[in-house]
Amino acid sequence: MRRYIIIIGAMKSGTTTLFDVLAQHPEIAPSWDKEPGFFAFEDIHDRGYDWFDGMFNFDPDRHQYRLEATTDYTKAPFVTGVWERMTARDDVEVKLIYIMRHPLRRIESHARHTERTRREIGRNDSARPSHSLEAGLSPVSLAASAYATQLKPYQGAWEAGHLHCLTLEDLKTDPEPTLAALWAFLDLAPPQSKLSLTPKNVAGTKMRTHPLWKRLMAIKPLLTLVKLVLPKAARDRISDRFRRQVHVVEGRFTLTDAEEACLSDLYASDLADLRDRYGIDTKRVWQL
């Protein structure tokens, strides 16, 4: 049985932070590419599981799960068929984790991130000339913040107990019980070592590590060898060569009061569904 933990949270909701936390567990093998998009797009899925599993340094003697986190999995109706691909084979078992943040703050961060990267769905450049909020709200971003709506395709996972929901705010402010609930959901013992909860992929960060370096450092025997052969100062110099400056964007990336009021009304029904169906206390966490 191939067992996967799949983080399906919306982009700019803490998926990278959660991925890095889960990747520290000794029984979880993370993918070298955090967002492979294997279940999102037919052409990638057609590459097959042998290709997909090549992204994980999986050791059956010590790992229980493979881990990935593709934000495209919750961008309906722009990306569809994800759950059907996940459940197409009897020898595949998935545990889904949906991480959310304040839906309006997510929209702001989405706009800034997409203006910088020019990518909103998959690895294709966005057709919008500008993602500044002055140019209007992106339909993809609006859809991604409708959390209960995005969860509808995964009702089968929810009913089977294979879907767990949490918020970035609870992970940051109350990590111990939040992580305890995660380990219980995954049927894993909490790791013995203290986990790092450093936020990752924060909007406004001006440096990015090249994906090739991430892939190389995900090969644990190679990482061990590098640490034995090279002193830390030399490793840091090499790592710096694989880091690149990120374009600093210009534009408005803060919602106006009028926009916030309009969006709060737009999401009211979705937030009620999120509270009643999935137990997310939106008033406590987001004051919504």
N, C-alpha and C positions, 0 to 999 in steps of 0.2 A: 504494500500500500504506500503510495506517495502522499505524504502529509505536508500541507502548506499552511503557514500563517500568512494571510493576505490583508494588509492594511488598505482599506478602501476609502479613506478620508478625503475630503475635498482639498484641492491645492491650497496652500497657505493656511492650513488648519493644524499644523504640528506633526504632519506625517513623517518628516525627516527626523524630528526629535524623538518621536515614538519608535521609529525604525531603529535608531541608534541605541535606544534603551533596550529594546528587545534583543538586539544583536549581541548585547553583552552577556546574555544568558548562555551558559555552556552547552545547553541542549538544543540551541537554535543556530542554524546555519544561514546567515544572511546572503542575499545575492550581491554580487559585486556591482551590479547596476541596480540601484534602488527601484527604478521604475521601468521594468522591461516591457510592460504593456502586452504581455503574452495573451491575456484573455480579452483585451480590448479591441484588437483589430484582427480581422480574418487573415491578412497576409502574414502577420507575425505569428499567429496561432498555427498557421499551416507549416511553420518550420518544425513543429513537433516537440514532444517532451524531451527527447534526447538533447536537442538544442537548448531548451529552457533549463533543464537540469544542469547543463554545463555552466550556468551562472552561479552555482552554489558549490562551495567547498564542503560538500556533505559527507560526513563520516557515519555510516550506519551503526558503528559501535558506540558512538557517543551522542549523536544528534537525534532528536525526535521530530523536528520540523525543519523545513526550508522556509525562509522569510523573504517577502518582497512587499513593496508599497507603491502601487501605481494609482495616481490620482484620477486618471482617465476612467477608472472603473465606476466613478460616480459623477458622470457628466451627461446623463440622459437629458434630453433625447438625442444629443449630439453623438453619443457613443452608446450602442445598444448590443444586446446579445451576450453580455459578459457572464451572467449567471448561467446561461445555457452552456457556454463553453466550459465553465468551471465544473459543471455537473455532467458532462457528456461521457465521462469514462467511469467505470465502476471501481477502478483501482486508484482513484484520486479522491482525497479527502481534504477539504479546506475548512479552516477556521477563520472567520472574517472579523476584523476589528475596524469599527467606524469611529474615527476621531473627528470632533467638531470644535469650532470656536465660535465666538460671537459672530452671527452671520453678517452684520454690517461691517465689523472690523475686518472680516475675511474679504469682503468685497473691495475694501480699500487696499489691502495688501495684494490681492489678486491683480488689481489694476496696475500697481507699481511694478510688481514682478513681471507681468506680461509686457508692459511697456519696455522693460529692460531686456527681456529674453526674446521677445517677439513670438513666443510660442504659448498657445492656449490649449490646444488639443494635440496630443501626440507630439511628433517631432517636426511637424509642418509649421512653417511661418504663418502667423496670423494675417488675415486679409485686411484687418482694420488698420487704417493709417495711423491711428493713435488710440491708446488705451487710457489716456488721461481722463479723469472723470468729467472734464470740461467737454469731451467729445461724446458724452453719453455713456450709459451703463452697458457693458457687454452682455448679450443674451446668455452666453456660456456662464459668465460669472453669476448672473441672476439665478440661473437654474441650479448651479452648484451650491448656493446657499439655502436652497429649499430642501433641507435635510431629510425630512420625513418623505418627501416625494422621491428623493434619490434612493431611499431605502426600499421602496415598493418592489423593485425587481428581486430583492433579497428576502422576501417574506418566507420563502421555503427554508432559508438558513435560519431565520429568526425562530420559526416554529420548531425547528429541529434542535435548537439550542446551540447553533454553530455561528451565531452572530453576537458580538459584544459591542456595546456603545459606551463611549466616554467623551469627556470634553477636555480640551487643552487646558482650560482654566483650572479644572480639578487636578490634572496631572501636575501643574505648576505649583498650586497652592496647598494641595493635600496629597502629596505623592504616595505616601505609604499605603493608605487604604485603597487608593486608585490602582496601584500596582498589585496589591494583594488580590484584588478582584480579577485582575488580568491573569495572574498565575493560576488562580482557581479555575477560571474559564478554560485555560489551556491545559489544565491538569498537570502542571509543572510545579516542582518545589521551588520556592524563592531561591535565587542565587545566594551563595554564601558571602560573596564580596559585595561591597557597597557600590551601587550603580551611579554612573554619572548622568545627571539630568540637564546638562548644558544645552540651552536652546540652539538648534541648528537651522541653517537656511533662513536666517532672519532677514526680513525685508530691509534693504538699505545696506546689507553687508557688501563691501566693495571688492572682495577677493573671492575667487572660486578655485577649487582644486580640480585639475584636469581629470576626466574620468579614467584615463589610462593609468594614472598613478593610483587611483582608488582601486582599480582592478588588480594591479600588481600587489598592492598592500593587503588585498583580501586573501591572497594565497599565503596561508599561515606558515608553511615551511619556508617560503621565501622571506617572509617578514622576520621569522626567527633567525634565519641566516644573516640577513641585513643587520639586525641588532647585534649579533655576535661579532661581525666583521667591522662594522663602521661605528665610530663614536657618535653620540647624539648630535654634536655640532655639525658633523659631516652629513648626517641624515637630514637635519634641518635645512642645510644648504641645498641638498638635492630636492627636497620637498618644495622649497621656495621656487625652484626652476619650473615646477609643474603647476604653479599657481599663476593666475592671470587676473589682470585688472578688469573689473566689471564696469560697464558703461553706467554712469550716474545719470538718472533720467530727470527730465524736467516736466512740469505739469502739475495739475491739482490731483491729489490722491487722498483727500479728506472729504467726506460727504458733508453737504450743507445740512442745516437743520430741516429745511423743506424736503430734501432727499431722504433724510433719515425718517421723517414722519411718514412719507409716502411708502417707503420700504417696510416700515413696521406694520402698516396696514396690509401691504401686499403679502407679508409672511405670517400674518396673524393665524390663519387657519392651519398652515403648515406647522407652526410652533405648537399649536394646541394638539395636533396629531402627534408631534414628537413627544410631548409631555404625556399624553394619555396612552399611547401605544408603546412607547419605548422607555418611559420613566425618566426622561430628562427634565429636571426642574429648571425650566428656562427662566423663571422669575428669580430664583436664587443665583443661578450661574451668570446670567446675562442681563438681569433686570428687564426682561422682555415678556 
